[in-house]
Amino acid sequence: MRVSANYDTCIASGNCGHIAPNVFRNLDEHGGFVSLTTEHPPEPEWPAVRRAKRLCPSATIFIDETG
């Protein structure tokens, strides 16, 4: 799995950081906007990453299941 984010569409809801904190961060110093801790999360994180993508209100998160 490869994860990416469109930083231009992020609205800093914080959902991703709460759902998958080992993959996404919403740091105060970045205005709460998303940052990735890794583009290739380990397999145990995949369900949380998929949930974060599904619940992202701005459709900022993208997943390549083959990468």
C-alpha positions as CSV (number, residue, x, y, z in Angstrom):
1,M,0.0,0.0,0.0
2,R,1.1,3.5,-0.8
3,V,-0.6,6.5,0.8
4,S,-0.5,10.1,-0.4
5,A,-2.4,13.3,0.4
6,N,-3.4,16.4,-1.6
7,Y,-2.3,19.1,0.8
8,D,-4.2,21.7,-1.2
9,T,-7.6,20.2,-0.4
10,C,-7.0,19.3,3.3
11,I,-9.3,21.2,5.6
12,A,-7.5,20.2,8.8
13,S,-10.5,18.2,10.3
14,G,-8.1,16.0,12.2
15,N,-10.0,12.8,11.4
16,C,-7.1,11.0,9.8
17,G,-4.7,11.7,12.7
18,H,-7.3,10.4,15.2
19,I,-8.1,7.3,13.2
20,A,-4.6,6.3,12.0
21,P,-2.1,8.3,14.2
22,N,0.8,6.0,13.2
23,V,0.4,7.2,9.6
24,F,-1.1,10.7,9.7
25,R,-0.3,13.7,11.8
26,N,-2.2,16.9,12.2
27,L,0.5,19.1,13.8
28,D,-0.4,22.5,15.3
29,E,2.7,24.0,13.8
30,H,1.3,23.1,10.3
31,G,-2.1,24.6,11.2
32,G,-3.5,21.2,11.9
33,F,-3.2,20.2,8.2
34,V,-2.3,16.6,7.4
35,S,1.2,15.3,7.1
36,L,2.3,11.7,6.5
37,T,4.6,9.8,8.8
38,T,5.1,7.2,6.1
39,E,4.0,6.6,2.5
40,H,4.2,2.8,2.9
41,P,2.4,1.9,6.2
42,P,2.9,-1.6,7.6
43,E,0.1,-4.0,6.8
44,P,-1.5,-3.9,10.4
45,E,-2.2,-0.1,9.7
46,W,-4.0,-0.7,6.4
47,P,-7.5,-1.0,7.9
48,A,-7.1,2.3,9.8
49,V,-5.7,4.0,6.7
50,R,-8.6,2.9,4.6
51,R,-11.0,4.1,7.3
52,A,-9.3,7.5,7.4
53,K,-9.6,7.8,3.7
54,R,-13.3,6.9,3.8
55,L,-14.0,9.4,6.5
56,C,-11.9,12.3,5.2
57,P,-14.4,15.1,4.6
58,S,-12.3,16.7,1.8
59,A,-11.2,13.6,0.0
60,T,-7.6,14.5,0.6
61,I,-6.2,11.0,1.1
62,F,-5.3,8.6,-1.7
63,I,-4.4,5.0,-1.5
64,D,-2.6,2.9,-4.1
65,E,-3.3,-0.7,-3.1
66,T,-0.6,-2.0,-5.5
67,G,2.2,0.2,-4.3
